[in-house]
Amino acid sequence: MESFDNIYLDLSKQHGKCKLAESGLGWKPSGGGETFTLDSSNIGAAQWSRAAKGYELKILSRSSGVIQLDGFDQEDFERVSKAFRIWYGINLDNREHALRGWNWGKAEFTKAELSFNVQNRPAFEIPYSEISNTNLAGKNEVAVEFALGGDGNAPAQPSGSTKSRGRKAAAGPDELVEMRFYIPGTAVKTEKGIKEENADDENADGEQEEGEEQNAANLFYETLMEKAEIGDVAGDTFATFLDVLHLTPRGRFDIDMYESSFRLRGKTYDYKIQYASIKKFFLLPKNDDTHTLIVLGLEPPLRQGQTRYPFLVMQLKLDEEISLELNMTDELMETRYKDKLEPRYEEPIHQVVTKIFRGLSGKKVIMPSKDFVSHHGHSGVKCSIKANEGLLYFLDKSLIFVPKPATYIQLENVAVVTMSRVGGAISASRTFDITVSLKAGLGEHQFSNINR
C-alpha cells in the first residue's frame, strides 16, 4: 500500500490521507468524516499536473466523472505512477498546463470535462458536473453558468460522488459563476465530434468529410448541453407547457417540469431553475378579467447576461382549458406525491400550472387579500413605478407590484406610508401617489398615478 498525507480531495476545505492499494484508492479527511473510496475497476485514466497546493492527481473515473486529489509533492510522481502502472494497468499521464496567458485557443470536449487548450496544452478544464446551465448569449457567444455551491442547508456529500454535482468549488469564499466563449465561424459536425471549418479540412483526395455545416457557436452550445446533461438532467419530464407568455424576462418559453427543477426553453435562452430557488409563489388575477399572472420569486435570481430577474412573471388566459396527464409512474405518485398531485388534470391552464408547481416545489400559493377590492371591483390597482405601468396588489402580509420592475414589500418592513396630491388646492387632479418608506433606511418605493 502507498500512503500520502495532506492531500485535498476535490478542492475540499480540509486535507486528509490518501491511500493507494491493489483493490483501489481511498481518501479519509484528517478531522474525521466520511471516507471516499474508488474501486480499481472504476479508474479509467489518470493525469498528473502542477496545481494549487502542489501537484494534482486527476482521475477520470468510468462512472462518476472527474476526481481531483491535490497536494502531492513532485517526488511522489514515481511512487504514484508505479502504483497505477502495476495495480491498475494505467499510465499516469504527466500534463503540463499552458502558461502563456492567452485567452484564445481550442475547446475540446472530452468524456468528463471541457478542456480549453492553448498550443495543444490545457489552459484550464471544466468538469461537466460543475456546469449548471448554458445559453447562447449572442450569435457567436456562448455563456456557461456554474453551479452555485453554497446552498448552506444542503447535506454535504462525499466529494467525487455524482451526488456532489456542482459542489466542488464551494470550498472558497469567492466563486466563478459565469464564463463566456466567443466562437466565430462555422463548424462541421462529424461522427468523431466537432470539426472546425478551415481551408485545410479537405482530405488528401480532395473529398470533403461528410457532415452538416453550421454556426460554430450553436454547435458548441448543443454539444455542451448534451455532454453536461443540462437538458434532461432529471430524466423524463413530468409535464410540459408549450409557448407560455412571460412578461419578465420577456418572451415565450416552453416550461418542462422535472423532479427537482424546471426548465424554460425560449428561442435564444434556455434556463434551468431548481424548485429550491423558488422562495415565493403568487397567483394574481389581472384587471382585464381575461388573464391571470403567476409570479415566482427566485433566490438566487435568474441571470441573463448582466441583467438579474428576481421574479418570473407569466401571463395565462383564464378561459384556456387544458387536459394533461402527468408522465409519472403510479408508484412514484403514491409514494412521493400522494396528496400533492393528481394523475391527470382537466381545467383552466393557470390552475394546472399552479397545482403542478405547488405539488413539485411544495410552496404555498399566495393570493390577493380578501379584505381589499378596488373601486372597480378588482384585486389589483393600476399605477406606475417611474415610467412603468403595472398593477399593485394587496396581499395579507405584503404588497406586490408587477410586471416590471416586479417589487415585493413585506408589511412588517414598512415604516411609513405617505399619500400625496390627495386634497387641498390640487384636489381636481384625477390621480394621487403613494410612497412606501421602509424601516432601517432600506429605501422607499413610490407608486404614482393611482386613480382617485
N, C-alpha and C positions, 0 to 999 in steps of 0.2 A: 504493500500500500504506500502511496505517496501522499504526504500531507503538507498543506501550506497554510500559514497564519495570516491574519489581517487582510482577508480577501472580501471584497464587496460584491454582492450579487445584485444584478440589475439595478445599479445606482442606489442601493439600499443606504439608509442613514447609518446603520451600524455594520461594523465588519464582523467577520466570522471565520470559521475554519473550513477549508475546502479539502476534501479527501478524494483521491482517485484510486479505484481498485478495479479488479478484473470485471466485476459484475456491473460497474457503472460509477457514477460520481455522486458526491453528496456535499451539501453546504449547511453548516449549522451556525446561527448567529451567536456571537460571544455572550450576549446578555441573556441568553435563553430565549426560546421561542420555537417556532415550527421549523423542522428540518426540511430542506428541499433536496429531493433525490431525482436522478435521471438514470434510467436503465441504459446499459451499454447498447442494446439493440435500437434505442431511440436516437442515438447520436448519428447525424447524417454527415456533417462536415465540421471542421474547426479551423479557426483563424487566430493568429497571434499578431497583435499590433500595439504600438505605443498608445496610451490612453491617459485619462485624467489622473489616476492615482498610481501610475507606474506603467505596467504592461497589462494588456487585457487579453483574456482568452474568450473568444466568442464562439459559441457552439450553435450550429444550426440544427435544431432537433427535427425529427421526422414529423412530429405531431404538433408541438406547441410553439412553433416559431423560433425566436432568437433568444438565447440565454447569454447574458454577459457576466463574466467574472473578472473583476478589475482589482489591481493591487499587487500583481506579481512583480518580482524583480527580474532584471534582464537575465540573470544567471539561471533562473528557473526554466528557461526555454528548453534546455537539453532534457531535463527530467520530465517535463510535460510532454514534449514531442515523443520521447521514448515510450512513455506510458500509452499515449494514443496509438502509436505505431504497433506496439506489441499486443496491447489488450484489446483495442477497438479496431485495429486494422485501418486506421485513418491517418493520412499525412497531415501534420499540422502546418498550415499554410502561413508563412511569415509575410504579412502585408504591410507595405509602407504607405502612409497616407500622403496625399498631395498637400504640400505646404506653401503653394505659390500664392494663395490668397486670391485666385481668380474667381469671379462669380459666374463664369460661363464654362460649360463643359457638356458632358453627355449623361443623360439619365438612363439608368439600366434597371429593369425590373427583374429581380431575382426571385427565388421561391418565397422568401420570407421578408424581404425588405427592398426598399427603393434605394439604389446606390447612385450617388452623384459623382461622376468621375471627371477628373481634370488630367489630361495627358495620360490616360489609362491607369491612373491611380485614384482610389476613392478619396474624395474630399470629405464627404460625410455619408452616413447611411441612416435611413429612417425605417424602423420596423413597421410593417403594416398595422400591427396591433395598436400602435400609438396614434394612428390616423383616425379621427372621428368623423371627418367629413371632407368633401372636396367639391368645388363647383367652378364653373367657367366664369372667371371674373371679367373677361373681355374676349375679343375674337382670338387673340393669341396668348391669353393669360389664364393660368390655372391656379386657383387658390387652394391650399391644402391646410385644413384645420386640424389641430392636435387635441387629443382627449385632455380635458382639464382634470388633473389628478386629485386635487384637494377636495374630495367630497366631504371629508371630515367624519361623516357618520357612517360611511360605507365600511363594512368589515374588511380588515386588511387581509389580503390573500397572500399565500406564499408567492414571492416573485417568480417569474418564469413559468407560472402555470397560466393556462389560457384564460383562467378566470380573472387574472390581474390585467386584462386587456386595458391598455391605456392608463396604467397606474405607475409605469416605470419612472417617469420623470417627475413624479410628485414629491420626490425627496427634497428638492431645493426650494428656496423661498421665491425664486423667480422662475417662470417657465415660459417656454416658447409656445405661443398659441396659434400662430398662423405663418405660413411661408408661401411665397408666390413664385411661380416659374413662368418666364416668358418664353414661349415656344413658337418661333416663326416657321413659315414654310409648310410644305405638305409632307406626308409620310405614307408609306405603303404598309398595310398590314399583311404579313405573310404568316405561314404556318409556324415559323420559328419565333415570331414576335414582331416588334416594330422595326421597320427598316426605313431609315431616313432617305428622302428623295435627293440624291446627288447626281452629278454628271457621271460619276463612275459606277453607277448602280447596274449597268448592263453587264450581263455575263460575258464570258470570253467569246462566245459565238454570236454575241450581239443580240441575244434574246432578252427581253425584259422579264424579270421574275413575275410570276403570277401574283396578283393581289390587287386590292382596290385602293386607289389613291384618295386620301382625304386630308383635311386640315390636321396638321400635326398636334396642335393643342387639343383638339377634340379626341384624337386617338389616345393621347396621353391620359386625358381625363377618363375616358371609358376603360382603359386598361387598369388605371388606378382604382376605379370603382369596383372592378371585377376582383383585382388582387386583394384589396383591403376589405372585401366583402361588405362594402358600405350599404349597397342597395338592399341586400336581404340578410343582414347580419342576424336577424331574429327568426330566420326561417320563413315560412309562408305567412302572407298577410292574413289577419283575421277578417278585415273588412277594407274596402276601398271606396272612396267617394271621388267621383271624377269632376274636374272642372269647377272647383268651388271658388267663388269670388272672394278675394282677400282685399280689404281696404288698407291694411298695414301688414307686412310690406305689400305694396300694390301689385295686383296681378291675379291670374287664375292658376290655382295649383290643384293637382290631384293629391288626395290625402290617403296614404297607406297606413293602416294601423297594425302594429306588431305587438308582441307580448310586453316588451318593456319600453318601446319607443314608437314614435310615429314619424312619417316622412312626408315632406311636402315636395312634390315634383312639379317644377314650372318649366317654362321653355328655356330659360337661361340659368335659373338657380335651382339647387336641389338641397334641401336641408334635412338633417336627421335630428330629432329632438327627443330626449328622454322624458318619460312621464314624470320622473322625479324632478325635472326642472320646472314643471307647472306648479306655481305657488298659489294661483287664484284662478277661478273659473266662473265667468259671468254669462248669464243669458239675459239679453236686454232687448225688449221689443222696440222697433223703430216707430216713429210717429206717423209714418205713412200707412200703417195697418197692413202693409203687404210684405214687409221684410222684418227679419229679426237678426240681431247681432250676437255672435258668440265671441267672447273675448277671453283670451288666455294670458295670464300674467306669468312671464318666464323669468327665472333667475338661474343661471346667468342668461342675459338677454341674447336674442338671435343676432348674429353679426352678418352684415352684408358689406364687405369692404370696410370703410371707415364708419358706416352707419350702424347704430345699435337699435334693436327693436325690443324693448322690454315687454311690449304687448303685441299679441297677434289678434287682429280683428277680422272675423269672417262675416260675410253677409249672406243670409239664406232666405229663400222665398217661403212665406208662411203656407202658401197653398200647394207647394210642390210635394207630392206624395212619393214615397219610395218603398219598395219592398226589397228586403235584404236578408240573406241567410248568412249567418256567421260561419266562416271557414274554420271551424274548431271541432275537435273530437268531442263526442258526448262525455267521455271520461274526464277530459280537462274541464269541460263545462261544469260537471258535477263536483269535481274536487276543488277547483280554484275559484270558479265564478258563479257558484250556485245561486246566490240571491242577488248577484250584481248584474248579470247579463241574461238575455233570453236567446234561444237558438235562432229565432227569426223575428224580424220587425216589419210591420206594415203600417206606417204612419207618416206624418209630415217629416221632411228631411231634417229640419232643425232639431226635432225631438230625438230622432235616431242618432244623429251626430252627438247630441248632448248625452244621451244614455250610454253610448258606447265609450265616449271619453270618460264619463263618470265611472263606469264599470272597470275600465282598464287602468285608470290613473288613481282611482279611489279618492278623488277630490270632490268636495261638496260644491253644489251649484249655487251661486249667489244670484238672487233675482232682485228687482227693484222693490222697495218697501211698499207694503200695502197701505201705509198711512199717507202716502203722498200721491196725489193725482193733480196734474196741471189744470189750468182753466179750460183747456181744450179736451180734457179727459184722457191725457196721455201720461205715461210714466216719465218720459224724457222731456226736458225743457230745451228749446232751441236757443243757443247762444254761441259766442265765439271766444277763442283764445287768440289774441292778436288778430291775424287776418284769416285764421282757420275757423270755419263754421262747423259746429258739431252739436252733440246732444249731451246735456248734463243730467245724470240720473242720481236720485237719492236712494241709497240702499240703507239697510237697517243700521249699519255701523260705519258707513263710509259714503263718499261721493265718488263718482267716476265720470270723466268726460271722454267721449270717443267721437270720431275715429282717430283724429290726428291733431295735435300730439296727444296720444292717449294719456290721461292724467288720473291718478288714483290718490285719493286723500282719505286717510282714516280720521273719523270724527274725534277720536281721543287725542290726535295731534294738533287739533285746531285751537289756536289761542283766541282769535277774534275774527268776527265776520263784519265787514263794512259794506253797507249798501250806499251807493252814490247815485246822484241825479234822481232822487226819489220824489222830492217835493219842492216847495218854495217857488222861486221865480221861474224855474225851467220845468215846472210840472207838466207843461204842454208836450214835452218830448215823449215819444212813444215807447222808449226803452230805458232801462236802468242797468247798472253794473253791480256785480258782487265781487268784493275782494276778500279772499280767504287767507288770513295770515296764520302761519304755523308756529308752534311752540319752539323754544330753544333756537330761535333765529334760523329756522330751516327754509326761510324764504316765504313767498306768497304767490298765490295764483289768482289771476283776475279773469272773471267771466263777464264778457260785455255783451251789450245789445240783447238783453232779455226783454221779451215782450211785456209791457206794463200790465 
